[in-house]
Amino acid sequence: MQNIALPKKIEFTNGANAQEGVVTVEPLFPGYGMTLGNSLRRVLLSSLPGAAVVGVKIKGASHEFMALPHVKEDVLEIVLNLKQLRLKIHTEDEVRLDLKLKGKKVVTAGDIAKNTQAEVKNPDLVLAHITDEAGSLEMEIVVHEGRGYRMAEGTKRENREIGYIELDSIYSPVTLVSIDVENTRVGKMTNWDKLVLNIKTDGTISPEEAFNKAVEILVNQYSSLLPNYQVAELVEADEKTEEVVVEDEEIEEEADKDEVVEKKAKAPKKDKVKKTKK
């Protein structure tokens, strides 16, 4: 019995900006478009590593239900704004970022002091407004790497500092994934699947890189379900599957030949003209 054919075409198309992209996979065995699409979507949204703010210490604030002098936002609003901060960190350890400002000013993520271990990807994000020249804002932002979503209770420390505020953290770098399954033709069969994935990220990772990481996670998870000797057999089966793909191409060629023969049969016959030499 022939193995299920593997997709022959995987195409990446850029979207309106660097954060958006479209992945097209075809042809897929009937029903496999939704099967693979749902798996990839769940992994993309929940399992990719990313960085997020896990805590903050603001000068003059002992808890989140306070107001700061000469600052428009209260501490709770500042905390909510910090949760939208998108970063890329280059270490598995905790990173501390400093922000110190004085005077009347709109405070943005770009005002955070530069750090070799972390990059701010949305520097235009507004964090707060200092409304008077006498006002100031100082805070220490704690960033960590993780996956998915973690509640503040999961990041509590044993030796908690006074004034340190824990945050619920959203680590996922992928913000949106939609899937669409269309019909595609393989030879004379028109019920094969074409999977279209629309991916949008937060800018810390490209859509293509996110897709590749999701595929890698799924491959590792599924491979772990098989004994080692069966993994070797699976590789051999993949090599044999290439033969099935070739057969599909031959079917398409035969279909094209039949179409040409049919057109020739329907074409009107021309009278033969004999040429004689003088």
Kinemage of the C-alpha trace (Angstrom):
@kinemage 1
@onewidth
@group {chain A} dominant
@subgroup {mainchain}
@vectorlist {calphas} color= white
{ca met a 1} P 0.000 0.000 0.000
{ca gln a 2} L 1.272 3.450 -0.893
{ca asn a 3} L 2.200 5.909 1.861
{ca ile a 4} L 0.311 9.165 2.255
{ca ala a 5} L 1.946 11.713 -0.034
{ca leu a 6} L 3.767 14.639 1.543
{ca pro a 7} L 3.152 18.262 0.504
{ca lys a 8} L 5.318 19.353 -2.425
{ca lys a 9} L 5.001 23.125 -2.047
{ca ile a 10} L 5.473 25.350 1.014
{ca glu a 11} L 5.334 29.049 0.163
{ca phe a 12} L 5.905 32.091 2.407
{ca thr a 13} L 4.388 35.440 1.424
{ca asn a 14} L 5.040 38.725 3.225
{ca gly a 15} L 2.055 40.650 4.556
{ca ala a 16} L 1.411 44.378 4.928
{ca asn a 17} L 4.426 44.686 7.269
{ca ala a 18} L 7.253 42.609 8.736
{ca gln a 19} L 4.964 41.325 11.492
{ca glu a 20} L 2.486 39.664 9.118
{ca gly a 21} L 2.919 36.748 6.751
{ca val a 22} L 1.058 33.985 4.935
{ca val a 23} L 2.175 30.356 4.727
{ca thr a 24} L 0.680 28.124 2.008
{ca val a 25} L 1.115 24.343 2.145
{ca glu a 26} L -0.089 22.063 -0.678
{ca pro a 27} L -1.125 19.503 -1.720
{ca leu a 28} L -2.231 17.738 1.449
{ca phe a 29} L -4.055 14.423 1.712
{ca pro a 30} L -7.841 15.043 1.998
{ca gly a 31} L -8.660 16.093 5.576
{ca tyr a 32} L -5.063 16.823 6.526
{ca gly a 33} L -5.404 20.569 5.939
{ca met a 34} L -7.535 21.055 9.049
{ca thr a 35} L -5.622 18.393 11.004
{ca leu a 36} L -2.257 20.096 10.510
{ca gly a 37} L -3.722 23.603 10.593
{ca asn a 38} L -5.297 23.213 14.041
{ca ser a 39} L -2.131 21.669 15.499
{ca leu a 40} L 0.079 24.429 14.116
{ca arg a 41} L -2.291 27.163 15.284
{ca arg a 42} L -2.368 25.907 18.869
{ca val a 43} L 1.413 25.576 19.027
{ca leu a 44} L 1.981 28.996 17.448
{ca leu a 45} L -0.274 30.726 19.976
{ca ser a 46} L 0.766 28.891 23.126
{ca ser a 47} L 4.150 27.207 22.886
{ca leu a 48} L 6.729 29.507 21.304
{ca pro a 49} L 9.287 31.096 23.642
{ca gly a 50} L 9.183 34.831 24.226
{ca ala a 51} L 10.021 37.538 26.751
{ca ala a 52} L 7.702 39.539 28.993
{ca val a 53} L 7.718 41.821 32.018
{ca val a 54} L 7.254 39.709 35.165
{ca gly a 55} L 7.590 42.441 37.765
{ca val a 56} L 8.328 46.099 38.453
{ca lys a 57} L 9.511 48.262 41.306
{ca ile a 58} L 8.403 51.913 41.112
{ca lys a 59} L 9.965 54.539 43.364
{ca gly a 60} L 7.368 55.921 45.752
{ca ala a 61} L 4.901 53.038 45.275
{ca ser a 62} L 4.550 50.186 47.767
{ca his a 63} L 1.688 48.525 45.870
{ca glu a 64} L -0.270 48.880 42.608
{ca phe a 65} L -3.233 50.754 44.115
{ca met a 66} L -1.421 54.057 44.556
{ca ala a 67} L -1.088 57.379 42.782
{ca leu a 68} L 2.234 59.064 42.072
{ca pro a 69} L 2.743 62.828 42.412
{ca his a 70} L 2.737 64.738 39.103
{ca val a 71} L 2.051 61.554 37.108
{ca lys a 72} L -1.223 61.310 35.191
{ca glu a 73} L -1.540 57.512 35.450
{ca asp a 74} L -1.813 55.665 38.741
{ca val a 75} L 0.440 52.677 39.399
{ca leu a 76} L -2.152 50.173 38.182
{ca glu a 77} L -2.365 51.907 34.771
{ca ile a 78} L 1.416 51.963 34.471
{ca val a 79} L 1.513 48.236 35.243
{ca leu a 80} L -1.082 47.542 32.535
{ca asn a 81} L 0.988 49.539 30.032
{ca leu a 82} L 4.120 47.597 30.969
{ca lys a 83} L 2.349 44.339 30.147
{ca gln a 84} L 2.211 45.519 26.513
{ca leu a 85} L 5.981 45.930 26.365
{ca arg a 86} L 7.469 43.600 23.735
{ca leu a 87} L 11.080 42.591 24.136
{ca lys a 88} L 13.703 40.215 22.865
{ca ile a 89} L 16.260 39.041 25.415
{ca his a 90} L 19.566 37.275 24.787
{ca thr a 91} L 19.877 35.311 28.010
{ca glu a 92} L 17.923 32.729 29.960
{ca asp a 93} L 18.501 34.679 33.164
{ca glu a 94} L 16.351 37.453 34.573
{ca val a 95} L 17.056 40.906 33.102
{ca arg a 96} L 16.532 44.191 34.964
{ca leu a 97} L 15.844 47.364 32.998
{ca asp a 98} L 16.019 50.879 34.447
{ca leu a 99} L 13.921 53.922 33.617
{ca lys a 100} L 14.650 57.305 35.219
{ca leu a 101} L 13.061 60.548 34.017
{ca lys a 102} L 12.480 64.040 35.400
{ca gly a 103} L 10.409 66.953 34.163
{ca lys a 104} L 7.226 67.271 32.143
{ca lys a 105} L 7.308 64.503 29.573
{ca val a 106} L 5.494 61.677 27.799
{ca val a 107} L 7.228 58.518 28.998
{ca thr a 108} L 7.631 55.829 26.334
{ca ala a 109} L 9.318 52.439 26.154
{ca gly a 110} L 12.126 54.097 24.223
{ca asp a 111} L 13.117 55.943 27.415
{ca ile a 112} L 14.170 52.685 29.066
{ca ala a 113} L 17.943 52.594 29.529
{ca lys a 114} L 19.812 50.525 26.944
{ca asn a 115} L 20.809 47.025 27.985
{ca thr a 116} L 22.992 44.569 26.077
{ca gln a 117} L 20.838 41.646 27.232
{ca ala a 118} L 17.479 43.013 26.023
{ca glu a 119} L 15.957 44.845 23.045
{ca val a 120} L 12.728 46.844 23.195
{ca lys a 121} L 10.750 46.145 20.014
{ca asn a 122} L 7.960 48.715 20.503
{ca pro a 123} L 9.786 51.867 21.692
{ca asp a 124} L 6.803 54.109 20.859
{ca leu a 125} L 4.611 52.448 23.509
{ca val a 126} L 3.383 55.118 25.954
{ca leu a 127} L 3.942 54.101 29.573
{ca ala a 128} L 2.976 57.270 31.470
{ca his a 129} L 2.702 61.078 31.415
{ca ile a 130} L 4.660 63.312 33.790
{ca thr a 131} L 2.475 66.419 34.071
{ca asp a 132} L 4.805 68.870 35.856
{ca glu a 133} L 8.448 69.940 35.688
{ca ala a 134} L 8.754 68.997 39.347
{ca gly a 135} L 7.608 65.452 38.635
{ca ser a 136} L 9.749 62.360 38.135
{ca leu a 137} L 9.381 58.666 37.430
{ca glu a 138} L 11.839 55.965 38.380
{ca met a 139} L 11.283 52.242 38.043
{ca glu a 140} L 13.120 48.968 37.727
{ca ile a 141} L 11.511 46.579 35.238
{ca val a 142} L 12.158 42.846 35.554
{ca val a 143} L 12.017 40.800 32.336
{ca his a 144} L 12.194 37.038 31.901
{ca glu a 145} L 11.801 34.459 29.137
{ca gly a 146} L 9.004 31.891 29.114
{ca arg a 147} L 6.202 30.277 27.116
{ca gly a 148} L 2.493 30.966 26.881
{ca tyr a 149} L 0.831 32.765 29.793
{ca arg a 150} L 1.793 32.824 33.453
{ca met a 151} L -0.162 34.364 36.317
{ca ala a 152} L 1.579 36.570 38.867
{ca glu a 153} L 1.204 33.873 41.527
{ca gly a 154} L 3.524 31.651 39.529
{ca thr a 155} L 6.382 34.185 39.639
{ca lys a 156} L 6.306 35.073 43.337
{ca arg a 157} L 9.676 35.042 45.047
{ca glu a 158} L 10.593 33.767 48.472
{ca asn a 159} L 12.601 36.890 49.307
{ca arg a 160} L 10.261 39.495 47.905
{ca glu a 161} L 11.552 43.064 47.876
{ca ile a 162} L 9.458 45.813 49.430
{ca gly a 163} L 7.519 47.587 46.686
{ca tyr a 164} L 8.079 44.842 44.105
{ca ile a 165} L 4.895 44.233 42.072
{ca glu a 166} L 4.380 40.926 40.240
{ca leu a 167} L 2.655 40.949 36.847
{ca asp a 168} L 0.689 38.409 34.854
{ca ser a 169} L 2.926 37.681 31.873
{ca ile a 170} L 2.098 36.963 28.228
{ca tyr a 171} L 5.222 35.449 26.667
{ca ser a 172} L 3.849 34.347 23.295
{ca pro a 173} L 5.401 36.320 20.393
{ca val a 174} L 2.510 35.337 18.089
{ca thr a 175} L -0.590 37.522 18.418
{ca leu a 176} L -2.867 36.116 15.703
{ca val a 177} L -3.191 32.926 13.639
{ca ser a 178} L -6.032 32.146 11.240
{ca ile a 179} L -6.332 29.036 9.079
{ca asp a 180} L -8.139 28.435 5.817
{ca val a 181} L -8.412 25.140 3.940
{ca glu a 182} L -9.135 25.174 0.206
{ca asn a 183} L -9.459 22.431 -2.407
{ca thr a 184} L -6.578 21.792 -4.773
{ca arg a 185} L -6.049 19.475 -7.749
{ca val a 186} L -3.663 16.515 -7.907
{ca gly a 187} L -3.943 14.777 -11.253
{ca lys a 188} L -7.627 13.958 -11.741
{ca met a 189} L -8.371 14.305 -8.017
{ca thr a 190} L -9.788 17.668 -6.925
{ca asn a 191} L -10.486 16.954 -3.253
{ca trp a 192} L -6.969 17.379 -1.909
{ca asp a 193} L -6.297 20.174 0.622
{ca lys a 194} L -4.451 23.465 0.411
{ca leu a 195} L -3.642 24.944 3.843
{ca val a 196} L -3.325 28.733 4.200
{ca leu a 197} L -1.987 30.083 7.513
{ca asn a 198} L -2.138 33.820 8.269
{ca ile a 199} L 0.370 34.612 11.023
{ca lys a 200} L 0.885 37.888 12.902
{ca thr a 201} L 3.653 38.388 15.469
{ca asp a 202} L 4.634 41.127 17.920
{ca gly a 203} L 7.805 41.953 15.985
{ca thr a 204} L 10.223 39.963 18.153
{ca ile a 205} L 10.117 37.102 15.649
{ca ser a 206} L 9.212 36.842 11.954
{ca pro a 207} L 6.118 34.864 10.841
{ca glu a 208} L 8.320 32.446 8.884
{ca glu a 209} L 10.575 31.815 11.885
{ca ala a 210} L 7.514 31.291 14.102
{ca phe a 211} L 6.112 28.725 11.650
{ca asn a 212} L 9.405 26.819 11.499
{ca lys a 213} L 9.674 26.701 15.299
{ca ala a 214} L 6.095 25.435 15.611
{ca val a 215} L 6.808 22.646 13.103
{ca glu a 216} L 9.972 21.715 15.011
{ca ile a 217} L 8.038 21.489 18.298
{ca leu a 218} L 5.387 19.233 16.755
{ca val a 219} L 7.977 16.970 15.110
{ca asn a 220} L 9.817 16.551 18.422
{ca gln a 221} L 6.602 15.810 20.312
{ca tyr a 222} L 5.308 13.248 17.809
{ca ser a 223} L 8.727 11.588 17.448
{ca ser a 224} L 8.865 11.013 21.206
{ca leu a 225} L 5.756 8.822 20.950
{ca leu a 226} L 7.603 6.253 18.828
{ca pro a 227} L 10.328 3.783 19.882
{ca asn a 228} L 13.753 4.551 18.410
{ca tyr a 229} L 13.638 1.734 15.867
{ca gln a 230} L 10.271 2.965 14.569
{ca val a 231} L 11.666 6.476 14.089
{ca ala a 232} L 14.234 4.954 11.702
{ca glu a 233} L 11.434 3.166 9.858
{ca leu a 234} L 9.547 6.460 9.631
{ca val a 235} L 12.512 8.088 7.871
{ca glu a 236} L 12.568 5.239 5.337
{ca ala a 237} L 8.823 5.655 4.783
{ca asp a 238} L 9.334 9.358 4.058
{ca glu a 239} L 11.890 8.475 1.384
{ca lys a 240} L 9.430 6.071 -0.233
{ca thr a 241} L 6.742 8.756 -0.160
{ca glu a 242} L 8.757 10.704 -2.721
{ca glu a 243} L 7.884 7.973 -5.214
{ca val a 244} L 4.180 8.635 -4.613
{ca val a 245} L 4.696 12.314 -5.358
{ca val a 246} L 6.333 11.424 -8.666
{ca glu a 247} L 3.355 9.263 -9.539
{ca asp a 248} L 1.049 12.226 -8.890
{ca glu a 249} L 3.072 14.269 -11.374
{ca glu a 250} L 2.773 11.470 -13.917
{ca ile a 251} L -1.011 11.511 -13.442
{ca glu a 252} L -1.046 15.229 -14.205
{ca glu a 253} L 1.033 14.660 -17.360
{ca glu a 254} L -1.305 11.898 -18.537
{ca ala a 255} L -4.317 14.159 -17.928
{ca asp a 256} L -2.713 16.884 -20.037
{ca lys a 257} L -1.962 14.383 -22.840
{ca asp a 258} L -5.567 13.156 -22.880
{ca glu a 259} L -6.775 16.740 -23.159
{ca val a 260} L -4.495 17.401 -26.152
{ca val a 261} L -5.640 14.191 -27.916
{ca glu a 262} L -9.282 15.112 -27.357
{ca lys a 263} L -8.785 18.602 -28.827
{ca lys a 264} L -7.074 17.143 -31.902
{ca ala a 265} L -9.928 14.679 -32.453
{ca lys a 266} L -12.502 17.495 -32.386
{ca ala a 267} L -10.543 19.789 -34.705
{ca pro a 268} L -11.811 19.956 -38.347
{ca lys a 269} L -9.723 17.974 -40.830
{ca lys a 270} L -8.010 19.902 -43.603
{ca asp a 271} L -7.918 18.648 -47.193
{ca lys a 272} L -4.612 17.240 -48.217
{ca val a 273} L -2.915 19.142 -51.044
{ca lys a 274} L -0.523 17.222 -53.233
{ca lys a 275} L 2.483 19.116 -54.451
{ca thr a 276} L 3.920 18.223 -57.857
{ca lys a 277} L 7.265 19.134 -59.146
{ca lys a 278} L 7.380 21.001 -62.398
